[in-house]
């Protein structure tokens, strides 16, 4: 083994695993597995298989996931920067697969940073429905927002809020909720040795308290008939089966949807809880043992049984028939009933004092999450340059979105602005760009989510010629006028959607005599050889 596991951790795992412990311990002498997940918002997996620069092996529990060989560096290829795939640990792809997201769902990813699972959810939504992705830690939302933008997600809102605040704003709203809970991280020791520095014997109980609060808040936000997936990357039964049994005891309207034993999913370890837990009664006098028994329907991925790290997953369903229709434009009255005026005043004050200042969205200033109608002036007039750009430069239908203006920044949101009032909002929707001196300047996230046919002008750069890397490094390129593909405009001069082997990567600005000014954001540029 390249590193030493804590003695107390080894003793605990040996008592839990018994005869399996030897194989479990030996797995730590193996190199961790690496994976990528294809972003089907940009390319179908069959297409990627044809152009992949890496050898690929399918991950059995992830529809669009592939193992890549040890030593492969997928982050150093232009396709990564074009958002064609996300680099993700193989086991971490499983929870979203179990969530069963379908186009049209209203999905909440509650503990989302850095955003791998959010981009996986967005791909399954396929541009329909909505995703609210959230993280409690302001610094972590930077990576979350960047990944949402990089992977061309149009229908997502990024929040920096506590679960209880979101629950106040969205009671029984979401059809699907993912909780990839903060945990003691025991399942990641092999992949990230730094996790060992932060682990101690008390860590599972410390995280269990936090997880309980998150799970209970999430329950308030799930619609009738909705599905919630709870997952961790730890082995501790206190954070896994124990958490689910305790939740079921207090929430009779929820039940476990059995995942089922398979070649890769091992059943939940209910017997661990049975050894530790004295008999007690739950809801309606139901014996606690019945809740423990339900946890047999949860699942684990073990590093000595699969090609991946340690994970736990539980699929929970709320009783009742789902609402056939939810009018998201007419929910202020419901919210007014659910939030007292005292809480409303509190949220306004909190929002003003806790603004997310100077957040950068691809070089642009973010909104602060507060709606200040006084500073916005005539909103219709301020949006006119944006509408003009859409009419003249794009082949894009924006009628389904709600334009939201924060300062000079324009977002196209899946929710009306009033629904975000009082919430700390990092990204109110698909970032369109900003108004400067009466002109609309398109933002980088607008480009990354476009198809080439949706832009009036586009140019294709090839990876094999080195042009793509030069663009990603921020260089000005010599591009002749005949290389600019004109879709709906007559003049090659102006903003051009820059594509890498046919896939949108950012903006350029073509000007005479044959120069493409680079508009790729400085903070995103290629820095490796």
C-alpha positions as CSV (number, residue, x, y, z in Angstrom):
1,X,0.0,0.0,0.0
2,X,1.2,3.5,-0.8
3,X,-0.3,4.9,2.4
4,X,-1.4,3.8,5.8
5,X,-5.1,3.6,6.8
6,X,-5.9,4.8,10.3
7,X,-5.8,1.9,12.7
8,X,-9.2,2.8,14.2
9,X,-10.7,2.9,10.7
10,X,-9.2,-0.5,9.8
11,X,-10.6,-2.0,13.1
12,X,-14.1,-0.6,12.4
13,X,-14.1,-1.9,8.8
14,X,-12.9,-5.4,9.9
15,X,-15.7,-5.6,12.4
16,X,-18.2,-4.6,9.8
17,X,-17.0,-6.6,6.8
18,X,-15.7,-9.8,8.5
19,X,-14.3,-12.2,5.9
20,X,-14.5,-9.5,3.2
21,X,-12.1,-7.2,5.0
22,X,-9.0,-8.8,3.5
23,X,-10.1,-8.1,-0.1
24,X,-11.3,-4.6,1.0
25,X,-7.9,-3.8,2.4
26,X,-6.0,-5.1,-0.6
27,X,-8.0,-2.8,-2.9
28,X,-6.2,0.1,-1.5
29,X,-3.0,-1.2,-3.1
30,X,-4.6,-0.7,-6.5
31,X,-4.6,2.6,-8.5
32,X,-8.0,4.4,-8.5
33,X,-10.0,4.3,-11.7
34,X,-10.6,7.3,-13.8
35,X,-13.6,8.1,-15.9
36,X,-15.2,10.6,-18.2
37,X,-18.9,11.2,-18.9
38,X,-20.1,12.3,-22.3
39,X,-22.1,15.6,-22.4
40,X,-25.1,14.7,-24.5
41,X,-26.2,18.4,-24.6
42,X,-23.4,18.8,-27.1
43,X,-22.6,15.3,-28.6
44,X,-24.2,11.9,-28.5
45,X,-22.1,9.1,-27.1
46,X,-22.1,7.2,-30.4
47,X,-20.6,10.2,-32.1
48,X,-18.0,10.7,-29.4
49,X,-17.0,7.1,-29.6
50,X,-16.0,7.7,-33.2
51,X,-13.9,10.8,-32.5
52,X,-12.6,10.0,-29.0
53,X,-8.8,10.6,-28.6
54,X,-8.8,8.0,-25.8
55,X,-9.4,4.3,-25.4
56,X,-12.9,3.9,-23.8
57,X,-14.4,1.2,-21.7
58,X,-18.1,1.6,-20.8
59,X,-19.0,2.0,-17.1
60,X,-21.8,-0.5,-16.5
61,X,-23.9,1.7,-14.2
62,X,-23.6,4.9,-16.2
63,X,-25.3,5.2,-19.5
64,X,-22.8,7.8,-20.9
65,X,-19.8,7.0,-18.7
66,X,-16.5,5.5,-19.7
67,X,-13.3,4.4,-18.0
68,X,-10.2,5.9,-19.4
69,X,-6.8,4.3,-19.1
70,X,-4.4,5.2,-16.3
71,X,-2.1,8.1,-17.3
72,X,-4.7,9.5,-19.7
73,X,-5.0,13.3,-19.3
74,X,-8.4,14.1,-20.7
75,X,-8.3,17.7,-19.2
76,X,-5.5,18.5,-21.7
77,X,-7.5,18.1,-24.8
78,X,-9.5,20.7,-26.7
79,X,-12.6,18.5,-26.4
80,X,-12.6,19.0,-22.7
81,X,-12.6,22.8,-23.1
82,X,-15.4,22.5,-25.7
83,X,-17.5,20.7,-23.0
84,X,-17.8,17.4,-24.8
85,X,-17.2,15.4,-21.6
86,X,-16.9,15.8,-17.8
87,X,-14.0,14.2,-15.9
88,X,-15.7,12.2,-13.1
89,X,-14.9,9.4,-10.7
90,X,-16.8,6.3,-12.0
91,X,-18.8,5.5,-8.8
92,X,-19.9,9.2,-8.6
93,X,-22.0,8.8,-11.8
94,X,-24.3,6.2,-10.1
95,X,-26.6,8.5,-8.0
96,X,-28.0,10.5,-10.9
97,X,-28.6,7.4,-12.9
98,X,-30.8,6.1,-10.0
99,X,-32.7,9.4,-9.8
100,X,-34.5,8.7,-13.1
101,X,-34.5,12.3,-14.4
102,X,-36.7,12.8,-17.5
103,X,-37.2,15.9,-19.7
104,X,-39.6,18.2,-18.1
105,X,-38.7,17.4,-14.5
106,X,-38.1,20.1,-11.9
107,X,-34.9,19.0,-10.3
108,X,-32.9,20.2,-7.2
109,X,-29.3,19.3,-6.7
110,X,-29.0,20.4,-3.1
111,X,-25.2,19.9,-2.4
112,X,-23.9,20.3,-5.9
113,X,-20.4,21.8,-6.1
114,X,-18.3,21.3,-8.1
115,X,-21.1,20.4,-10.5
116,X,-20.4,17.0,-12.0
117,X,-23.8,15.6,-11.0
118,X,-25.6,18.8,-12.0
119,X,-24.2,18.6,-15.5
120,X,-25.3,14.9,-15.6
121,X,-28.8,15.9,-14.5
122,X,-28.9,18.7,-17.1
123,X,-27.9,16.3,-19.9
124,X,-30.9,14.1,-18.9
125,X,-33.2,17.0,-18.9
126,X,-32.1,17.8,-22.5
127,X,-33.1,21.4,-22.2
128,X,-36.6,20.8,-20.9
129,X,-37.8,21.4,-17.4
130,X,-35.5,23.1,-14.9
131,X,-32.5,22.5,-12.6
132,X,-31.8,24.4,-9.4
133,X,-28.3,23.6,-8.3
134,X,-27.1,24.8,-5.0
135,X,-24.2,24.8,-2.6
136,X,-23.9,26.4,0.8
137,X,-20.3,27.5,0.5
138,X,-19.8,30.7,-1.6
139,X,-16.3,29.7,-2.8
140,X,-17.5,26.4,-4.1
141,X,-20.3,27.9,-6.1
142,X,-17.7,29.5,-8.4
143,X,-16.7,26.1,-9.8
144,X,-20.3,25.0,-9.8
145,X,-21.3,28.0,-12.0
146,X,-18.4,27.6,-14.3
147,X,-19.2,23.9,-15.0
148,X,-22.8,24.7,-15.6
149,X,-21.7,27.3,-18.1
150,X,-18.9,25.3,-19.7
151,X,-21.2,22.3,-20.4
152,X,-23.8,24.4,-22.2
153,X,-26.7,24.2,-19.7
154,X,-29.5,26.5,-20.6
155,X,-32.2,25.8,-18.0
156,X,-30.3,25.9,-14.7
157,X,-30.3,28.4,-11.7
158,X,-27.3,28.4,-9.4
159,X,-28.0,29.3,-5.7
160,X,-25.7,29.8,-2.7
161,X,-28.3,29.1,0.0
162,X,-29.0,26.9,3.1
163,X,-31.5,24.0,2.5
164,X,-34.0,25.5,4.9
165,X,-34.1,28.8,3.0
166,X,-34.7,27.0,-0.3
167,X,-37.4,24.9,1.4
168,X,-39.2,28.1,2.5
169,X,-39.2,29.3,-1.1
170,X,-40.1,26.0,-2.9
171,X,-42.4,23.9,-0.8
172,X,-43.4,20.6,-2.5
173,X,-42.0,22.0,-5.8
174,X,-39.5,19.6,-7.1
175,X,-40.3,16.3,-8.8
176,X,-36.7,15.0,-8.3
177,X,-34.1,15.9,-5.6
178,X,-30.5,14.8,-5.3
179,X,-28.7,15.0,-2.0
180,X,-25.0,14.1,-2.5
181,X,-24.5,14.8,1.2
182,X,-21.3,16.1,2.8
183,X,-19.8,13.1,4.6
184,X,-16.7,11.7,6.3
185,X,-15.3,10.7,2.9
186,X,-14.1,7.2,3.8
187,X,-14.9,5.9,0.3
188,X,-12.4,8.4,-1.2
189,X,-9.3,7.5,0.8
190,X,-7.8,5.7,-2.2
191,X,-8.5,8.4,-4.7
192,X,-7.6,11.4,-2.5
193,X,-5.1,10.7,0.3
194,X,-5.7,14.2,1.7
195,X,-9.1,12.9,3.0
196,X,-7.1,10.9,5.5
197,X,-5.9,14.1,7.2
198,X,-9.4,15.2,8.0
199,X,-10.8,11.9,9.2
200,X,-11.1,10.9,12.8
201,X,-13.4,8.5,14.8
202,X,-15.9,11.2,15.6
203,X,-16.3,12.4,12.0
204,X,-19.2,10.1,11.1
205,X,-21.4,11.3,14.0
206,X,-20.5,14.9,13.2
207,X,-21.5,14.6,9.6
208,X,-24.6,12.6,10.5
209,X,-26.1,15.6,12.3
210,X,-25.5,17.8,9.3
211,X,-27.0,15.2,6.9
212,X,-30.1,14.8,9.0
213,X,-30.9,18.5,8.7
214,X,-30.3,18.5,5.0
215,X,-32.5,15.4,4.4
216,X,-35.3,16.8,6.5
217,X,-35.3,20.1,4.7
218,X,-35.3,18.3,1.3
219,X,-38.4,16.3,2.3
220,X,-40.3,19.5,2.5
221,X,-39.4,20.4,-1.1
222,X,-40.3,17.2,-2.8
223,X,-43.7,17.0,-4.6
224,X,-46.1,14.2,-4.1
225,X,-45.0,11.1,-6.0
226,X,-41.6,12.6,-6.3
227,X,-38.2,10.8,-6.1
228,X,-35.3,11.7,-3.8
229,X,-31.8,10.1,-4.0
230,X,-29.5,10.3,-1.0
231,X,-25.9,9.4,-1.5
232,X,-22.6,9.6,0.2
233,X,-19.0,8.6,-0.5
234,X,-18.4,7.0,2.9
235,X,-18.8,3.5,4.5
236,X,-20.1,4.6,7.9
237,X,-23.5,3.0,8.6
238,X,-24.3,6.0,10.8
239,X,-24.2,8.2,7.7
240,X,-25.9,5.7,5.4
241,X,-28.4,3.0,6.4
242,X,-28.7,4.6,9.8
243,X,-29.6,7.9,8.3
244,X,-32.3,6.4,6.0
245,X,-33.8,4.3,8.8
246,X,-34.1,7.4,11.1
247,X,-35.6,9.4,8.3
248,X,-38.2,6.8,7.5
249,X,-39.1,6.6,11.2
250,X,-40.1,10.3,11.1
251,X,-41.5,10.5,7.6
252,X,-44.3,7.9,7.1
253,X,-45.0,9.3,3.7
254,X,-41.7,8.1,2.3
255,X,-40.5,4.6,1.4
256,X,-37.4,3.0,0.0
257,X,-37.5,2.1,-3.7
258,X,-35.4,-1.1,-3.8
259,X,-32.3,-0.7,-6.1
260,X,-31.8,-4.4,-6.2
261,X,-28.7,-6.6,-6.0
262,X,-26.6,-6.8,-9.2
263,X,-23.1,-7.5,-10.5
264,X,-22.0,-4.1,-9.3
265,X,-24.6,-2.8,-6.7
266,X,-24.4,-4.6,-3.4
267,X,-27.4,-4.4,-1.1
268,X,-27.5,-2.1,1.9
269,X,-26.0,-3.4,5.1
270,X,-29.1,-3.6,7.3
271,X,-27.6,-6.2,9.5
272,X,-25.0,-3.7,10.7
273,X,-27.8,-1.5,12.1
274,X,-29.5,-4.5,13.7
275,X,-26.4,-5.3,15.7
276,X,-26.1,-1.7,17.0
277,X,-29.7,-0.6,17.5
278,X,-32.0,-1.5,20.4
279,X,-35.6,-2.2,19.7
280,X,-37.8,0.9,19.6
281,X,-41.1,2.0,18.2
282,X,-41.5,4.5,15.3
283,X,-44.4,6.2,13.6
284,X,-47.8,4.7,14.5
285,X,-46.1,2.3,16.8
286,X,-44.2,0.6,14.0
287,X,-41.2,-1.3,15.2
288,X,-37.9,0.4,14.3
289,X,-36.7,-2.9,12.9
290,X,-39.1,-2.5,9.9
291,X,-37.4,0.7,8.9
292,X,-34.0,-1.0,9.2
293,X,-35.3,-3.8,7.0
294,X,-36.2,-1.2,4.3
295,X,-32.5,-0.2,4.1
296,X,-31.7,-3.6,2.5
297,X,-33.1,-1.9,-0.6
298,X,-30.4,0.7,-0.6
299,X,-27.1,0.0,-2.4
300,X,-23.4,0.3,-2.0
301,X,-20.5,0.3,-4.4
302,X,-17.5,-1.4,-2.8
303,X,-13.9,-0.7,-4.1
304,X,-13.0,-4.4,-3.8
305,X,-16.0,-5.5,-5.9
306,X,-16.2,-2.9,-8.6
307,X,-13.9,-0.6,-10.6
308,X,-14.6,2.5,-8.6
309,X,-14.5,4.1,-5.2
310,X,-16.9,3.5,-2.3
311,X,-20.4,4.9,-2.5
312,X,-23.8,4.6,-0.8
313,X,-27.1,5.3,-2.4
314,X,-30.8,5.3,-1.4
315,X,-33.8,6.0,-3.6
316,X,-36.8,7.3,-1.7
317,X,-40.2,8.0,-3.0
318,X,-42.9,10.2,-1.5
319,X,-46.5,8.8,-1.4
320,X,-49.2,10.4,-3.5
321,X,-50.0,11.2,-7.1
322,X,-47.9,13.9,-8.7
323,X,-49.5,17.1,-9.7
324,X,-50.2,17.1,-13.4
325,X,-49.5,20.8,-13.8
326,X,-47.6,23.4,-11.7
327,X,-48.0,27.1,-12.8
328,X,-44.5,28.5,-12.0
329,X,-45.6,32.0,-13.0
330,X,-48.4,32.2,-10.4
331,X,-46.8,30.9,-7.2
332,X,-46.2,34.2,-5.4
333,X,-49.6,33.8,-3.5
334,X,-48.7,30.3,-2.3
335,X,-45.3,31.6,-1.2
336,X,-46.8,34.5,0.6
337,X,-48.9,32.1,2.6
338,X,-46.0,29.9,3.5
339,X,-43.6,32.7,4.5
340,X,-44.6,35.1,7.1
341,X,-44.0,38.8,6.8
342,X,-41.4,38.5,9.5
343,X,-39.4,35.9,7.5
344,X,-39.8,38.0,4.4
345,X,-38.3,41.0,6.1
346,X,-35.5,38.8,7.5
347,X,-34.7,37.5,4.0
348,X,-34.6,40.9,2.5
349,X,-32.2,42.1,5.2
350,X,-30.1,39.0,4.9
351,X,-29.9,39.3,1.1
352,X,-28.7,42.9,1.3
353,X,-26.0,42.2,3.9
354,X,-24.8,38.9,2.3
355,X,-24.6,39.8,-1.3
356,X,-22.3,37.9,-3.5
357,X,-20.1,40.7,-4.5
358,X,-18.0,40.8,-7.7
359,X,-18.9,37.3,-8.7
360,X,-17.6,36.8,-12.2
361,X,-19.5,34.8,-14.8
362,X,-17.0,34.4,-17.6
363,X,-15.5,37.8,-17.1
364,X,-18.9,39.4,-16.4
365,X,-20.2,40.7,-13.1
366,X,-22.9,38.5,-11.6
367,X,-26.2,39.6,-10.1
368,X,-26.3,39.9,-6.3
369,X,-29.4,37.9,-5.9
370,X,-31.6,40.9,-5.0
371,X,-34.2,42.5,-7.2
372,X,-33.7,46.3,-7.1
373,X,-36.3,47.7,-9.4
374,X,-35.2,51.3,-8.6
375,X,-31.8,50.9,-10.2
376,X,-33.1,49.1,-13.3
377,X,-35.1,51.9,-14.8
378,X,-37.0,51.1,-17.9
379,X,-36.4,47.3,-18.2
380,X,-38.0,47.0,-21.7
381,X,-35.8,49.7,-23.0
382,X,-32.7,48.2,-21.4
383,X,-33.4,44.8,-23.0
384,X,-33.9,46.2,-26.5
385,X,-30.2,45.8,-27.6
386,X,-30.4,42.2,-26.4
387,X,-33.5,41.5,-28.4
388,X,-32.0,43.2,-31.4
389,X,-28.9,40.9,-31.2
390,X,-31.1,37.9,-31.0
391,X,-33.2,38.9,-34.0
392,X,-30.2,39.9,-36.2
393,X,-27.4,37.5,-35.0
394,X,-29.0,34.3,-33.8
395,X,-31.5,31.7,-34.9
396,X,-32.8,31.2,-31.4
397,X,-36.2,31.0,-29.8
398,X,-36.1,32.6,-26.4
399,X,-39.8,32.8,-25.8
400,X,-39.8,30.0,-23.2
401,X,-37.4,31.8,-20.8
402,X,-37.9,34.7,-18.4
403,X,-35.4,37.6,-19.0
404,X,-33.9,38.8,-15.7
405,X,-31.7,41.9,-15.5
406,X,-29.2,42.4,-12.7
407,X,-27.5,45.7,-13.3
408,X,-26.3,45.5,-16.9
409,X,-26.3,41.7,-17.0
410,X,-29.0,39.7,-18.7
411,X,-30.1,36.1,-17.9
412,X,-32.7,33.9,-19.5
413,X,-34.2,32.0,-16.5
414,X,-36.5,29.0,-16.3
415,X,-38.3,30.8,-13.5
416,X,-39.8,34.3,-13.2
417,X,-37.7,36.8,-11.3
418,X,-40.2,37.0,-8.4
419,X,-39.5,33.3,-7.5
420,X,-35.8,34.1,-6.7
421,X,-36.6,37.1,-4.5
422,X,-34.6,37.0,-1.3
423,X,-32.5,34.1,-2.3
424,X,-28.7,34.4,-2.8
425,X,-28.5,33.8,-6.5
426,X,-25.2,33.2,-8.2
427,X,-26.6,32.5,-11.7
428,X,-30.2,33.4,-12.3
429,X,-30.4,31.3,-15.5
430,X,-28.6,31.1,-18.8
431,X,-26.2,34.1,-18.9
432,X,-26.8,36.0,-22.1
433,X,-24.4,38.9,-21.8
434,X,-24.4,42.6,-20.8
435,X,-25.4,46.0,-22.1
436,X,-22.4,48.3,-22.6
437,X,-22.9,51.8,-23.9
438,X,-26.2,50.9,-25.4
439,X,-24.9,47.8,-27.2
440,X,-25.3,44.1,-26.3
441,X,-22.1,42.2,-25.7
442,X,-22.8,38.5,-25.8
443,X,-21.4,36.4,-22.8
444,X,-19.3,33.3,-23.0
445,X,-22.1,31.0,-21.6
446,X,-24.4,32.1,-24.4
447,X,-21.8,30.7,-26.9
448,X,-21.1,27.5,-25.1
449,X,-24.8,26.5,-25.1
450,X,-25.4,27.2,-28.8
451,X,-25.5,24.8,-31.7
452,X,-23.5,26.1,-34.7
453,X,-26.8,26.5,-36.7
454,X,-28.2,28.8,-34.0
455,X,-25.5,31.5,-34.7
456,X,-25.6,33.8,-37.7
457,X,-21.8,33.4,-38.1
458,X,-19.6,30.5,-37.1
459,X,-16.1,29.2,-37.8
460,X,-14.7,25.8,-37.3
461,X,-11.2,25.3,-35.9
462,X,-9.5,21.9,-36.1
463,X,-7.7,20.2,-33.3
464,X,-5.3,18.5,-35.7
465,X,-4.0,21.8,-37.1
466,X,-3.3,23.4,-33.7
467,X,-5.8,26.3,-34.3
468,X,-8.1,25.1,-31.6
469,X,-5.4,25.2,-28.9
470,X,-4.3,28.6,-30.1
471,X,-7.8,29.9,-29.7
472,X,-8.1,28.4,-26.2
473,X,-4.8,30.1,-25.3
474,X,-6.4,33.5,-26.2
475,X,-4.4,34.2,-29.4
476,X,-5.7,36.3,-32.3
477,X,-6.1,34.1,-35.4
478,X,-5.8,34.9,-39.1
479,X,-9.1,33.6,-40.6
480,X,-10.1,34.4,-44.1
481,X,-13.6,35.6,-44.9
482,X,-14.5,32.5,-46.8
483,X,-14.0,30.4,-43.7
484,X,-16.8,32.2,-41.9
485,X,-20.0,30.2,-42.3
486,X,-22.9,32.6,-42.7
487,X,-26.2,31.1,-41.5
488,X,-28.6,34.1,-41.4
489,X,-26.4,37.2,-42.0
490,X,-24.7,38.5,-45.1
491,X,-21.6,40.1,-43.6
492,X,-18.8,38.1,-42.0
493,X,-17.8,41.0,-39.9
494,X,-19.0,40.8,-36.3
495,X,-19.4,38.2,-33.5
496,X,-18.6,34.7,-34.7
497,X,-19.4,31.4,-32.8
498,X,-16.0,29.6,-32.6
499,X,-16.3,25.8,-32.9
500,X,-13.8,23.1,-32.2
501,X,-14.3,20.3,-34.7
502,X,-17.9,21.4,-35.0
503,X,-18.7,22.0,-31.3
504,X,-19.2,25.4,-29.8
505,X,-16.4,26.7,-27.6
506,X,-16.8,30.5,-27.4
507,X,-16.9,33.8,-29.3
508,X,-14.6,35.5,-31.6
509,X,-15.0,38.8,-33.4
510,X,-14.1,38.8,-37.1
511,X,-12.8,41.9,-38.6
512,X,-10.9,43.0,-41.7
513,X,-8.3,42.2,-43.0
514,X,-9.1,38.6,-42.0
515,X,-8.4,38.7,-38.3
516,X,-10.4,36.9,-35.6
517,X,-10.2,38.8,-32.4
518,X,-10.2,36.3,-29.5
519,X,-13.1,36.6,-27.0
520,X,-12.3,33.5,-25.0
521,X,-12.4,34.5,-21.3
522,X,-9.0,35.1,-19.7
523,X,-9.9,33.0,-16.7
524,X,-10.7,30.0,-18.8
525,X,-7.7,29.9,-21.1
526,X,-5.6,26.9,-21.8
527,X,-2.5,27.0,-19.6
528,X,-1.0,23.5,-20.2
529,X,1.0,22.2,-23.1
